[in-house]
Amino acid sequence: MRLNTEILEARFDEETGTWTLTTDGGDTFTARVVIAGAGGLVDPSYPNIKGMETFAGDMFHTARWNHDVDLSDKRVAVLGTGASAVQVVPSIAPTVAKMSVFQRTAAWVVPKFDKVYSGRWKRLMRHVPFLLRASRFLKYWVSELLGPLVFLDSKILSAVGTRLSMWNLRRQVANPELRKKLTPSFQFGCKRVLVSDDYWAAFERENVELVTESIEAIRPEGIETVDGELHVFDAIVLATGFLLGLAAAPFRVIGRHGRTLDDAWERGAVAYKGMTVAGFPNWFIMMGPNTGPGHTSVLVYTEAQISHAIQAIKKIMAEDLKYMDVRQDVQDRYNEGIQKRMKHMVWSNCNSWYLDSDGSNHSLYPGFAAEYILRARKLHPGDYELVAF
């Protein structure tokens, strides 16, 4: 394991069937197989707000948290109301002197129904493993069955999700004016549905306020909104999410015939079952294009991808293959099917963060996790060009 090491380039040698990886330290490593686990949500997305560099207090992104800063009894601004904010806001609200959450777009939030497992229940599951497996099985299938509420473009199904979210809002927020500000205006599922039992409730605290006025600029003292009001803060937390890192390769990747991965993804990131790209042999991507779930855990997806990659590696070793390269026609047919299904998904019919500039969706999988697992976990050698030494 090499820590604090960045890969600058990966280059495939068709003669030897190997990849050469070059690090930022100038070292090179040679491998027959590469598994790219860089992921999609890696690089923080910073807002473009006038005067950010002038702020005199502490400012940091949630993904680059400054643990040297003690927010206790401080006046804190949180920018953003997405998946990062629902974790941060209720966590720091009890300790800060005052918190102002700046909201550009409200989000649908469904209850988490979290609970504490008693010591007795944990001992029972430890001694009766079937109960643990049954509990996980039940949670998985409940998530799967609720999936269509999130990803299908159906007003009827979306209405069920809307009612669940509104019930969650009513039970956490008593003020009708505040509830109105926290209620989204877009279809349920269009943007990422958030899961929390305490995010909305945090706004009922006396030291927490919701600001819906747009930000004009950041000043040395704090944040000025378009209505001319200057909000004074000691610290600003940027809960502004991540860049969708599927538009380009994580670093320079050069495959067969000198073609780069960026060239292959010129019209959008594509891969066969989200894992392999034609022209880039023995290269397996974890959570690649069109493998993001809109309704359940990514772990079930990655487990299927790991199984697929291991089967491929075993075949390369057993038959001493130079390389395996997914066939272009197989990749094209698979992705054409994925994009055809997208028109039935709610993300494709609204202004969604998941969409590329041309309106295409190369991030999410348009269906159930169970379906993806059945399609991805088993290696079909006929889908690949197998080249021996």
C-alpha positions in Angstrom: 0.0 0.0 0.0 1.4 3.4 -1.0 -0.1 6.3 0.9 0.1 10.0 -0.2 0.8 8.9 -3.7 -1.0 10.3 -6.8 -1.1 8.5 -10.1 -0.4 10.9 -12.9 -0.6 8.5 -15.9 -1.5 4.9 -16.8 -0.3 3.6 -20.1 -1.1 0.2 -21.7 1.5 -1.8 -23.7 -0.3 -4.0 -26.2 2.9 -6.0 -26.8 3.3 -7.1 -23.2 -0.3 -6.8 -22.1 0.7 -4.7 -19.1 -0.1 -1.3 -17.7 2.6 1.1 -16.5 1.5 3.6 -13.9 3.5 6.7 -13.1 3.3 8.5 -9.8 3.7 12.1 -8.8 7.0 11.1 -7.2 8.4 9.8 -10.5 8.1 6.1 -9.6 6.6 3.6 -12.1 4.7 0.4 -11.4 3.8 -2.3 -13.9 0.7 -4.4 -13.6 -1.2 -6.9 -15.8 -4.5 -5.8 -14.3 -5.6 -2.4 -12.8 -8.7 -1.9 -10.7 -9.6 1.8 -10.6 -11.4 2.7 -7.4 -11.2 6.5 -7.6 -15.0 6.8 -7.5 -17.2 9.6 -8.8 -17.7 11.9 -5.8 -14.2 12.7 -4.9 -13.4 16.4 -5.7 -15.2 19.1 -3.7 -17.4 21.5 -5.6 -16.7 25.0 -4.5 -19.3 27.8 -5.1 -18.4 30.7 -7.3 -19.3 33.6 -5.0 -17.8 37.1 -5.2 -15.4 38.0 -2.4 -14.8 34.5 -1.0 -11.1 35.2 -0.6 -11.8 38.2 1.5 -13.6 36.4 4.4 -11.6 37.0 7.6 -12.9 34.0 9.5 -12.4 30.2 8.9 -13.9 28.7 5.8 -13.7 25.1 4.7 -15.6 22.5 2.7 -17.3 19.5 4.4 -15.0 17.2 2.5 -11.9 19.0 3.7 -13.0 19.6 7.2 -10.6 21.7 9.3 -10.4 19.8 12.6 -8.2 22.5 14.1 -11.2 24.9 14.1 -13.4 24.6 17.2 -16.9 25.8 16.2 -18.2 25.8 19.8 -20.0 29.0 20.6 -19.2 30.4 17.2 -21.5 32.1 14.7 -21.5 29.6 11.8 -22.9 29.8 8.2 -23.6 26.6 6.3 -23.9 26.9 2.5 -26.0 24.2 1.0 -28.9 22.0 1.8 -28.0 18.7 0.2 -26.6 15.4 1.4 -23.7 17.0 3.1 -25.8 19.5 5.0 -28.2 16.9 6.4 -25.2 15.3 8.1 -23.5 18.5 9.3 -26.3 20.8 10.4 -27.8 18.5 13.1 -24.3 17.5 14.2 -23.0 20.9 15.0 -26.2 22.8 15.8 -26.1 21.9 19.6 -22.6 23.3 20.1 -22.5 26.5 18.0 -23.8 29.9 19.2 -25.7 30.6 16.1 -26.1 28.8 12.8 -27.5 30.2 9.5 -28.2 27.7 6.7 -28.3 29.3 3.3 -30.7 27.5 1.0 -30.8 27.8 -2.7 -33.0 24.8 -3.4 -35.0 22.9 -0.9 -34.7 19.1 -0.9 -37.1 16.2 -0.3 -36.1 14.4 3.0 -37.6 11.1 4.0 -37.4 9.6 7.5 -34.4 7.4 8.3 -36.4 5.4 11.0 -33.1 4.9 12.8 -33.0 3.1 16.1 -30.7 1.9 18.8 -30.1 -1.9 18.9 -30.3 -3.1 22.5 -27.5 -5.2 24.0 -29.9 -8.1 24.2 -30.8 -7.9 20.5 -27.2 -7.7 19.5 -26.3 -10.7 21.6 -29.2 -12.6 20.0 -28.0 -11.8 16.5 -24.5 -12.8 17.4 -25.6 -16.2 18.6 -28.3 -16.7 15.9 -26.6 -15.4 12.7 -29.8 -16.2 10.7 -31.5 -13.2 12.5 -28.8 -10.8 11.3 -29.0 -12.1 7.7 -32.8 -11.9 7.8 -32.7 -8.3 9.1 -30.3 -7.3 6.3 -32.4 -9.2 3.7 -35.6 -7.4 4.9 -33.9 -3.9 4.8 -32.5 -4.6 1.3 -35.8 -5.6 -0.2 -37.7 -2.8 1.5 -35.2 -0.4 -0.2 -35.6 -2.2 -3.5 -39.4 -2.1 -3.4 -39.4 1.6 -2.6 -37.0 2.2 -5.5 -39.7 3.0 -8.2 -40.9 5.9 -6.0 -37.4 7.5 -6.5 -36.4 6.7 -10.0 -39.5 6.2 -12.2 -41.1 9.2 -13.9 -44.5 8.5 -12.5 -46.6 11.2 -10.9 -48.6 8.6 -9.0 -45.5 7.0 -7.5 -43.8 10.3 -6.9 -46.9 11.4 -5.0 -46.4 8.6 -2.5 -42.8 9.7 -1.9 -44.0 13.3 -1.6 -46.6 12.4 1.1 -44.0 10.5 3.1 -41.6 13.4 3.0 -44.3 15.9 3.9 -45.3 13.8 6.8 -41.7 13.8 7.9 -41.6 17.6 7.6 -44.8 18.1 9.6 -43.6 15.9 12.4 -40.3 17.8 12.7 -41.2 21.5 12.0 -44.2 23.2 13.6 -43.9 26.6 12.0 -46.1 26.6 8.8 -44.0 29.4 7.2 -40.8 27.6 7.8 -42.3 24.4 6.4 -43.3 26.3 3.3 -39.7 27.4 2.8 -38.4 23.9 3.3 -40.8 22.3 0.8 -39.3 21.6 -2.7 -41.1 22.7 -5.8 -39.7 19.9 -8.1 -40.9 16.3 -8.5 -39.9 13.8 -5.9 -36.8 11.9 -7.0 -35.7 14.4 -9.6 -32.8 15.5 -7.3 -31.1 13.3 -4.7 -33.6 12.2 -2.0 -32.2 12.8 1.4 -32.6 10.5 4.4 -32.6 12.0 7.9 -34.6 12.0 11.1 -33.0 15.2 12.6 -32.1 17.6 9.7 -35.4 19.4 9.5 -35.8 19.3 13.3 -32.6 21.3 13.7 -34.4 24.3 12.3 -36.7 24.3 15.4 -33.7 25.2 17.5 -33.5 28.8 18.7 -30.0 29.2 17.5 -30.6 27.9 13.9 -32.2 30.0 11.1 -32.9 29.3 7.4 -31.9 31.9 5.0 -33.5 31.8 1.5 -32.3 35.1 0.2 -29.7 34.7 -2.5 -26.1 35.5 -1.7 -24.7 38.8 -3.2 -21.2 38.4 -1.9 -18.9 37.3 0.9 -17.4 40.1 2.9 -14.6 40.0 5.5 -17.3 40.1 8.2 -19.6 37.5 6.7 -22.2 37.1 4.0 -24.2 39.8 2.3 -27.5 38.8 0.7 -29.3 40.4 -2.2 -31.6 42.3 0.1 -28.6 44.2 1.4 -28.4 42.5 4.8 -24.9 41.6 6.1 -24.9 38.3 8.2 -21.8 38.3 10.5 -20.0 35.0 11.0 -16.9 33.5 12.6 -16.8 30.5 10.2 -18.4 29.4 7.0 -18.9 25.7 6.2 -19.3 24.9 2.5 -21.7 22.0 2.3 -21.8 22.4 -1.5 -21.2 18.8 -2.5 -18.9 17.3 -5.1 -18.0 17.6 -8.8 -19.6 14.7 -10.7 -16.3 13.0 -11.5 -17.5 10.9 -14.4 -17.1 13.4 -17.2 -13.4 12.7 -17.5 -10.7 10.2 -16.5 -9.3 10.6 -13.0 -5.8 11.0 -14.5 -4.3 10.4 -18.0 -5.2 6.9 -19.1 -3.8 5.7 -22.4 -5.1 2.5 -23.9 -4.7 0.6 -27.1 -3.5 2.5 -30.2 -2.6 5.5 -28.0 -6.2 6.4 -27.4 -6.9 8.2 -24.1 -9.9 7.6 -21.9 -10.9 11.2 -22.2 -11.1 10.7 -26.0 -13.2 7.6 -25.5 -15.5 9.6 -23.2 -15.7 12.7 -25.4 -19.4 12.3 -25.8 -20.0 11.2 -22.2 -18.6 8.5 -19.9 -19.6 5.0 -21.0 -18.5 1.5 -19.9 -19.8 -2.0 -20.3 -21.9 -2.6 -17.1 -20.0 0.4 -15.7 -16.8 -1.6 -15.4 -14.9 -2.0 -18.6 -14.2 0.3 -21.6 -13.4 -1.0 -25.1 -9.8 -0.3 -26.0 -8.6 -0.3 -22.3 -7.9 -4.0 -21.6 -7.5 -5.4 -18.1 -8.8 -2.2 -16.7 -11.7 -2.5 -14.3 -13.6 0.4 -12.8 -15.4 0.4 -9.5 -18.6 2.5 -9.5 -18.0 3.7 -13.1 -20.5 5.2 -15.5 -24.2 4.4 -14.9 -23.7 2.4 -11.8 -24.9 4.9 -9.2 -28.0 3.9 -7.3 -30.7 6.5 -6.7 -32.4 4.5 -3.9 -30.1 2.1 -2.1 -26.5 1.4 -1.0 -23.6 1.4 -3.5 -22.1 -1.6 -1.6 -24.3 -4.1 -3.4 -23.2 -2.6 -6.7 -19.5 -2.7 -5.9 -19.8 -6.3 -4.6 -21.1 -7.4 -8.0 -18.3 -5.5 -9.7 -15.7 -7.1 -7.5 -17.0 -10.5 -8.3 -16.9 -9.7 -12.0 -13.3 -8.4 -11.8 -12.1 -11.4 -9.8 -13.6 -13.9 -12.3 -11.8 -12.0 -15.1 -8.5 -12.0 -13.2 -8.8 -15.7 -12.5 -9.4 -16.4 -16.2 -6.4 -14.3 -17.3 -4.2 -16.2 -14.8 -5.6 -19.7 -15.6 -5.3 -19.3 -19.4 -2.2 -17.0 -19.3 -4.0 -14.4 -21.4 -2.2 -11.3 -22.5 -5.4 -9.3 -22.0 -9.2 -9.1 -22.1 -10.8 -6.2 -23.9 -14.6 -5.7 -23.9 -15.9 -5.8 -27.5 -17.0 -2.4 -28.8 -20.3 -3.7 -30.2 -21.1 -5.3 -26.9 -20.4 -2.1 -25.0 -22.4 0.0 -27.5 -25.4 -2.3 -27.4 -25.4 -2.3 -23.6 -25.2 1.5 -23.3 -27.8 2.1 -26.0 -30.2 0.0 -23.9 -29.3 2.0 -20.7 -29.9 5.4 -22.4 -33.2 4.2 -24.0 -34.5 3.4 -20.5 -33.4 6.8 -19.2 -36.4 8.5 -20.8 -38.6 6.7 -18.3 -36.7 7.9 -15.3 -37.6 11.0 -13.3 -34.0 12.4 -13.5 -34.4 12.8 -17.3 -37.4 15.0 -17.1 -36.3 17.8 -14.9 -33.4 20.0 -14.1 -31.3 17.4 -12.3 -27.8 17.5 -11.0 -27.2 14.0 -12.5 -27.5 15.2 -16.1 -24.7 16.2 -18.4 -24.8 19.5 -20.4 -26.5 17.7 -23.3 -29.2 16.2 -21.0 -27.8 12.7 -20.9 -27.3 10.8 -17.7 -24.1 8.9 -17.4 -24.1 8.6 -13.6 -27.1 6.6 -12.4 -28.4 3.1 -13.1 -32.0 3.2 -14.4 -33.4 0.3 -12.5 -33.3 -2.0 -9.5 -30.0 -3.0 -7.8 -31.1 -6.6 -8.0 -31.3 -6.4 -11.7 -27.8 -4.8 -11.9 -26.4 -7.5 -9.7 -27.8 -10.3 -11.9 -26.3 -8.6 -15.0 -22.9 -7.7 -13.6 -21.7 -10.2 -11.1 -21.1 -13.0 -13.6 -18.4 -12.8 -16.2 -19.4 -13.8 -19.8 -16.1 -14.3 -21.7 -17.9 -14.1 -25.0 -18.4 -10.3 -24.3 -14.6 -9.8 -24.4 -11.8 -10.1 -26.9 -9.4 -12.7 -25.4 -5.9 -12.3 -26.6 -3.2 -14.9 -25.7 0.5 -14.4 -25.7 
